[in-house]
């Protein structure tokens, strides 16, 4: 009796047949195009298998890229924030330099209008006492600063030097309660005394008659009386005039033209200590000396003047020349 299931070929025979069939298929696929459609269909069927096999790798790469992108964005964000802070700092510095340039240009323009010799100086300190309006500047005795020297900014007078040290000086501002300055109204020449009130925005004019010709908006300039401040420099602008029929004097308040609590750069004015009479006398003496020297110098003689010159005295110093020089000087 035969068994129900006949024993099939061995494993080796099966592998050999599979190998031969595979080689034949590869040769046919390479040489002919009959299997191209079959291969396309097989590829469509196998594609999901490829996608499933690739899915873990794709998922890992996507997660890695996501985290790396977040880290890069965070780092770039921090870098941009730091650069923004740096640019803001530079912008603030540029704004400060621009304002400083504007103030220096104003100071330069004002120094060009000053007839006296000036020296630029910078504010380096402020008196902490709230009842004293004093500042410290970076010029002192080594720079030729003297007591009582006027100080002004691009807009007007600020005060005077009250203490001189080797390399620094202390300036008393106009608004200090102990400071007074003789002024005059630029419109009509009315003279008065402007006194500090302790308020950096206000001066008061003392002993102004109630009938005096002064009104709001008048410019007050230094009168030059007292030989401390040079004449003609702006001091303040009248802001309020109060007339009281029961009082002999009017109440006059003015605002300083100088930026007393904002200015950083100032000018030290070196005024001429001589009186107008002394300056006029010295100027006349200098002109007389120049005229005398011009008369004493021998002039060029032309050939036409040779004959008359023969009758002139032969001495080196003619007596007539000094006489004519004295007459010219008179």
C-alpha positions as CSV (number, residue, x, y, z in Angstrom):
1,X,0.0,0.0,0.0
2,X,1.4,3.5,-1.0
3,X,1.7,6.3,1.6
4,X,-1.0,9.0,1.5
5,X,1.6,11.8,0.7
6,X,4.5,11.1,-1.5
7,X,7.8,12.5,-0.3
8,X,8.8,15.5,-2.4
9,X,12.2,16.6,-3.8
10,X,14.9,17.3,-1.3
11,X,15.8,20.7,0.0
12,X,19.0,20.9,-2.1
13,X,17.1,20.3,-5.3
14,X,14.6,23.0,-4.3
15,X,17.3,25.5,-3.7
16,X,18.9,24.7,-7.0
17,X,15.7,25.0,-8.9
18,X,15.0,28.4,-7.2
19,X,18.5,29.6,-8.0
20,X,18.2,28.6,-11.7
21,X,14.8,30.2,-11.9
22,X,16.0,33.4,-10.3
23,X,19.0,33.6,-12.7
24,X,16.7,33.0,-15.6
25,X,14.4,35.7,-14.5
26,X,17.2,38.2,-14.1
27,X,18.6,37.4,-17.5
28,X,15.2,37.8,-19.1
29,X,14.6,41.0,-17.2
30,X,17.9,42.4,-18.2
31,X,17.7,41.4,-21.9
32,X,14.0,41.7,-22.6
33,X,11.1,44.0,-21.6
34,X,8.4,41.4,-21.1
35,X,8.7,41.5,-17.3
36,X,8.7,45.3,-17.0
37,X,4.9,45.4,-16.3
38,X,5.2,42.6,-13.8
39,X,8.0,44.3,-12.0
40,X,6.0,47.5,-11.8
41,X,3.1,45.7,-10.3
42,X,5.3,43.9,-7.8
43,X,6.9,47.3,-6.9
44,X,3.5,48.8,-6.2
45,X,2.6,45.8,-4.0
46,X,6.0,46.0,-2.1
47,X,6.0,49.8,-1.6
48,X,4.0,49.7,1.7
49,X,6.5,47.2,3.0
50,X,9.4,49.6,2.1
51,X,7.5,52.5,3.7
52,X,6.9,50.5,6.9
53,X,10.5,49.5,7.1
54,X,11.6,53.1,6.6
55,X,9.1,54.6,9.0
56,X,11.1,54.3,12.2
57,X,14.2,55.9,10.6
58,X,12.0,58.7,9.2
59,X,10.4,59.3,12.5
60,X,13.8,59.4,14.3
61,X,15.2,61.8,11.7
62,X,12.2,64.1,12.0
63,X,12.3,64.2,15.8
64,X,16.0,64.9,15.7
65,X,15.6,67.7,13.2
66,X,12.8,69.2,15.2
67,X,14.8,69.3,18.4
68,X,17.9,70.5,16.7
69,X,15.8,73.2,14.9
70,X,14.4,74.3,18.3
71,X,17.9,74.5,19.8
72,X,19.2,76.4,16.8
73,X,16.3,78.8,16.9
74,X,16.7,79.3,20.7
75,X,20.4,80.0,20.2
76,X,19.8,82.3,17.3
77,X,17.1,84.1,19.3
78,X,19.5,84.7,22.2
79,X,22.2,85.9,19.8
80,X,19.7,88.3,18.2
81,X,18.6,89.6,21.6
82,X,22.3,90.2,22.6
83,X,22.9,92.0,19.3
84,X,19.7,94.1,19.8
85,X,21.0,95.2,23.2
86,X,24.3,96.1,21.7
87,X,22.7,98.1,18.9
88,X,20.4,99.9,21.4
89,X,23.4,100.8,23.5
90,X,25.2,102.2,20.5
91,X,22.0,104.0,19.4
92,X,21.8,105.6,22.9
93,X,25.5,106.5,22.7
94,X,25.0,108.0,19.2
95,X,22.1,110.0,20.4
96,X,24.2,111.3,23.3
97,X,27.0,112.2,21.0
98,X,24.7,113.9,18.6
99,X,23.3,116.1,21.4
100,X,26.8,116.7,22.6
101,X,27.9,117.7,19.1
102,X,24.9,120.1,18.9
103,X,25.8,121.7,22.2
104,X,29.5,122.1,21.2
105,X,28.5,123.7,17.9
106,X,26.3,126.2,19.8
107,X,29.2,126.9,22.2
108,X,31.6,127.3,19.2
109,X,29.2,129.8,17.6
110,X,28.7,131.7,20.8
111,X,32.5,131.9,21.3
112,X,32.8,133.4,17.8
113,X,30.5,136.2,18.9
114,X,32.5,137.0,22.1
115,X,35.1,139.7,21.6
116,X,37.1,138.7,24.7
117,X,39.4,135.7,24.9
118,X,37.6,132.6,26.0
119,X,38.5,129.1,27.2
120,X,36.2,126.1,26.9
121,X,35.6,124.1,30.0
122,X,33.4,121.1,31.1
123,X,31.2,120.5,34.1
124,X,32.6,117.7,36.4
125,X,30.7,118.1,39.6
126,X,27.7,119.7,41.3
127,X,27.4,120.9,44.9
128,X,25.2,118.5,46.8
129,X,23.8,121.2,49.0
130,X,20.3,122.0,47.7
131,X,20.5,125.5,49.1
132,X,23.7,126.4,47.2
133,X,24.0,126.7,43.5
134,X,27.6,125.9,42.8
135,X,29.3,123.7,40.1
136,X,32.8,122.3,39.6
137,X,34.6,122.7,36.3
138,X,37.7,121.1,34.9
139,X,39.9,124.2,34.6
140,X,41.9,125.8,37.3
141,X,44.9,127.9,38.2
142,X,47.2,126.0,35.8
143,X,44.9,127.1,33.0
144,X,45.0,130.7,34.0
145,X,41.6,130.8,35.8
146,X,41.3,133.7,38.3
147,X,38.8,134.6,41.0
148,X,35.7,136.4,39.7
149,X,36.1,135.2,36.2
150,X,32.8,135.2,34.3
151,X,31.4,131.9,33.0
152,X,28.8,131.6,30.2
153,X,27.3,129.0,28.0
154,X,25.9,129.2,24.4
155,X,22.9,131.2,25.6
156,X,24.1,133.6,28.2
157,X,25.9,134.3,31.5
158,X,26.0,131.5,34.1
159,X,28.0,132.9,37.0
160,X,31.5,133.6,38.2
161,X,34.4,131.7,39.6
162,X,34.5,131.9,43.4
163,X,37.2,129.3,44.2
164,X,40.3,128.4,42.2
165,X,42.3,125.2,42.6
166,X,45.3,123.9,40.7
167,X,43.3,121.9,38.1
168,X,39.6,122.7,39.0
169,X,37.5,125.7,39.9
170,X,34.2,126.2,41.6
171,X,31.6,128.5,40.0
172,X,28.8,130.3,41.8
173,X,25.7,130.4,39.6
174,X,23.5,133.5,39.0
175,X,20.5,131.9,40.8
176,X,22.3,131.4,44.1
177,X,20.7,133.5,46.9
178,X,24.1,135.2,47.6
179,X,24.7,136.3,44.1
180,X,23.7,139.6,42.4
181,X,24.6,141.0,39.0
182,X,24.0,144.6,37.6
183,X,21.9,144.4,34.5
184,X,20.1,146.7,32.1
185,X,17.1,146.3,29.9
186,X,18.3,145.9,26.4
187,X,15.4,147.8,25.0
188,X,15.8,151.1,26.8
189,X,19.0,150.8,28.9
190,X,17.1,150.8,32.3
191,X,19.5,149.6,35.0
192,X,18.7,147.2,37.8
193,X,20.2,144.5,40.1
194,X,19.3,140.9,39.3
195,X,19.5,138.7,42.4
196,X,19.3,134.9,42.7
197,X,16.3,133.3,44.4
198,X,17.5,129.8,44.9
199,X,15.3,128.6,42.0
200,X,17.3,127.6,38.9
201,X,14.6,129.0,36.7
202,X,14.1,132.4,38.3
203,X,15.9,135.7,39.1
204,X,14.4,138.8,40.7
205,X,15.1,142.4,40.1
206,X,15.5,144.5,43.2
207,X,14.4,148.1,43.7
208,X,12.8,148.7,40.4
209,X,10.5,151.7,40.5
210,X,6.8,150.9,40.1
211,X,6.7,153.4,37.2
212,X,9.8,152.0,35.5
213,X,9.5,151.2,31.8
214,X,9.9,147.4,32.0
215,X,7.6,144.7,30.7
216,X,7.4,141.0,30.0
217,X,9.7,139.7,27.3
218,X,12.4,142.3,27.8
219,X,15.9,141.0,27.5
220,X,18.3,141.8,30.4
221,X,22.0,142.1,29.6
222,X,25.0,142.7,31.8
223,X,25.6,146.4,32.2
224,X,29.3,146.1,33.0
225,X,29.0,148.1,36.2
226,X,31.3,146.9,38.9
227,X,34.0,145.7,36.4
228,X,33.2,142.1,37.2
229,X,31.1,141.0,34.3
230,X,31.6,142.3,30.7
231,X,28.9,144.5,29.3
232,X,26.4,143.2,26.8
233,X,26.1,139.5,27.6
234,X,22.5,138.1,27.9
235,X,21.5,137.4,31.5
236,X,17.7,136.8,31.7
237,X,14.3,137.4,30.1
238,X,11.6,139.2,32.1
239,X,8.7,136.8,32.7
240,X,6.5,138.7,35.2
241,X,6.0,142.3,36.3
242,X,3.7,142.9,39.2
243,X,2.7,146.5,40.0
244,X,1.3,147.3,43.4
245,X,0.0,150.8,44.0
246,X,0.8,150.5,47.7
247,X,4.4,149.6,47.2
248,X,7.2,151.9,45.8
249,X,8.9,149.1,43.9
250,X,7.5,146.7,41.4
251,X,8.0,142.9,41.6
252,X,10.0,141.8,38.6
253,X,10.8,138.2,37.9
254,X,13.0,136.9,35.1
255,X,14.2,133.6,33.7
256,X,18.0,133.1,33.1
257,X,18.8,132.7,29.4
258,X,21.6,130.2,30.2
259,X,20.7,126.5,30.8
260,X,22.0,126.5,34.4
261,X,20.9,123.0,35.3
262,X,21.4,121.4,31.9
263,X,24.6,122.8,30.4
264,X,27.7,120.6,30.4
265,X,30.1,122.7,28.4
266,X,30.9,126.3,29.2
267,X,33.2,129.2,28.4
268,X,35.5,131.0,30.7
269,X,35.8,134.7,29.7
270,X,39.2,136.5,30.1
271,X,38.1,140.1,30.2
272,X,40.4,143.1,29.8
273,X,41.0,144.5,33.4
274,X,41.8,148.0,32.1
275,X,39.3,150.8,32.3
276,X,38.0,152.5,29.1
277,X,40.1,155.5,29.9
278,X,43.2,153.4,30.3
279,X,42.5,151.5,27.1
280,X,42.0,154.8,25.2
281,X,45.2,156.3,26.6
282,X,47.3,153.3,25.8
283,X,45.9,153.1,22.3
284,X,46.7,156.8,21.7
285,X,50.3,156.3,23.0
286,X,50.8,153.2,20.8
287,X,49.5,155.1,17.7
288,X,51.8,158.0,18.5
289,X,54.8,155.7,18.8
290,X,54.0,154.2,15.4
291,X,53.7,157.6,13.8
292,X,57.0,158.7,15.3
293,X,58.8,155.6,14.1
294,X,57.4,156.1,10.6
295,X,58.7,159.7,10.5
296,X,62.2,158.7,11.7
297,X,62.7,156.0,9.1
298,X,64.5,157.4,6.0
299,X,62.3,157.4,2.8
300,X,63.4,156.4,-0.7
301,X,64.7,159.3,-2.7
302,X,64.1,159.5,-6.5
303,X,66.6,160.9,-9.0
304,X,64.6,164.1,-9.4
305,X,65.0,164.8,-5.7
306,X,68.8,164.5,-5.8
307,X,69.5,168.2,-6.3
308,X,67.2,169.5,-3.5
309,X,68.6,166.9,-1.2
310,X,72.1,168.3,-1.6
311,X,71.0,171.4,0.4
312,X,69.8,169.2,3.3
313,X,71.9,169.0,6.5
314,X,74.6,166.2,6.4
315,X,74.1,165.0,9.9
316,X,72.8,161.5,10.5
317,X,69.9,162.7,12.7
318,X,68.3,165.8,11.3
319,X,66.9,168.1,14.0
320,X,63.7,168.7,12.1
321,X,62.6,165.1,12.1
322,X,62.0,164.8,15.9
323,X,60.2,168.1,15.9
324,X,57.8,167.0,13.2
325,X,57.3,163.7,15.0
326,X,56.3,165.6,18.2
327,X,53.9,167.8,16.2
328,X,52.4,164.7,14.6
329,X,52.0,163.0,18.0
330,X,50.2,166.0,19.3
